[in-house]
Amino acid sequence: MNQVELIGRLTRDPDVRYTAQSQTAVARFSLAIDRGKNSKGEDQGADFPSIVCFGKTAELVDKYLGKGRLVGITGRLQTGSYEKEGRKIYTTDVVAERVEFLDKAPSGDQAQSSGSAAPAAAGSTAPSDIPEGFSQLTDDDIPF
């Protein structure tokens, strides 16, 4: 079984690029995940895993997330390697299959100022039931 579930805050804005052939969006970012406290109440530090997501999920991450935002990630671990200056570099990434936005966009955020915030399920509420700062989404806005 290869399944990872993480909750943490983005350490930087997502870096989104598009593949050359298929123009698929690829978003990369890292999370700060608190390790908690030991039995003496001392902070145990944090981990900073690298996250990558693809397609519509990557586009939504680019549009709605930024440094400091709290997210939940469900995905899988993937290892790889590449050559750099004659040395082999090994990588470990979490490939995010699902990204959940766990906090509200800060006021003044680009997404907030355009009248929308974290995505909600399309068609789940009538327009009059949509909270302030949110907008109704279409099926094209949902990453699954």
Residue pairs with C-beta under 8 A, 6 or more apart in sequence:
2 76
2 77
3 74
3 75
3 76
4 73
4 74
4 75
4 76
4 77
4 94
5 72
5 73
5 74
6 31
6 33
6 49
6 72
6 73
6 94
7 33
7 70
7 71
7 72
7 73
7 102
8 31
8 32
8 33
8 34
8 70
8 71
8 73
9 31
9 32
9 68
9 69
9 70
9 71
10 29
10 30
10 31
10 32
10 65
10 66
10 67
10 68
10 69
10 71
11 29
11 30
11 31
11 32
11 48
11 67
12 29
12 30
12 67
13 29
13 65
13 66
13 67
14 27
14 28
14 29
14 58
14 61
14 62
14 65
14 66
15 27
15 28
15 29
16 25
16 26
16 27
16 28
16 58
16 59
16 61
16 62
17 25
17 26
17 28
18 24
18 25
18 26
19 26
24 54
24 55
24 58
25 54
25 55
25 56
25 58
25 59
25 62
26 52
26 53
26 54
26 58
27 52
27 53
27 54
27 57
27 58
27 59
27 61
27 62
28 50
28 51
28 52
29 50
29 51
29 61
29 65
30 48
30 49
30 50
30 51
31 48
31 49
31 51
31 71
31 73
32 46
32 47
32 48
33 46
33 47
33 48
33 49
34 46
35 43
35 44
35 45
35 46
35 47
36 44
37 43
37 44
38 44
49 92
49 93
49 94
50 91
50 92
50 93
50 94
51 73
51 75
51 93
51 94
51 96
52 93
52 94
52 95
52 96
53 61
53 75
53 95
53 96
53 97
53 99
54 95
55 143
56 142
56 143
56 144
57 96
57 97
57 98
57 99
57 143
59 143
60 99
60 119
60 141
60 143
61 99
63 111
64 101
64 105
64 111
64 117
64 118
64 119
65 71
65 99
65 101
66 109
68 106
69 101
69 103
69 105
70 101
70 102
70 103
71 99
71 100
71 101
71 102
72 98
72 99
72 100
72 102
73 94
73 96
73 98
73 99
73 100
74 96
74 97
74 98
74 100
75 94
75 95
75 96
75 97
75 98
76 94
76 95
76 97
77 92
77 93
77 94
77 95
78 92
78 93
78 94
78 95
79 90
79 91
79 92
79 93
80 90
80 91
80 93
81 88
81 89
81 90
81 91
82 88
82 89
82 91
83 89
98 144
99 143
101 118
101 119
104 117
104 118
104 133
105 111
105 112
105 117
105 118
105 133
106 112
109 117
111 117
112 133
115 133
115 135
116 133
116 134
116 135
116 137
117 133
117 134
118 134
119 137
119 141
119 142
120 130
120 134
120 137
121 137
121 142
122 136
122 137
122 138
122 139
122 141
122 142
123 136
123 139
125 136
127 136
130 136
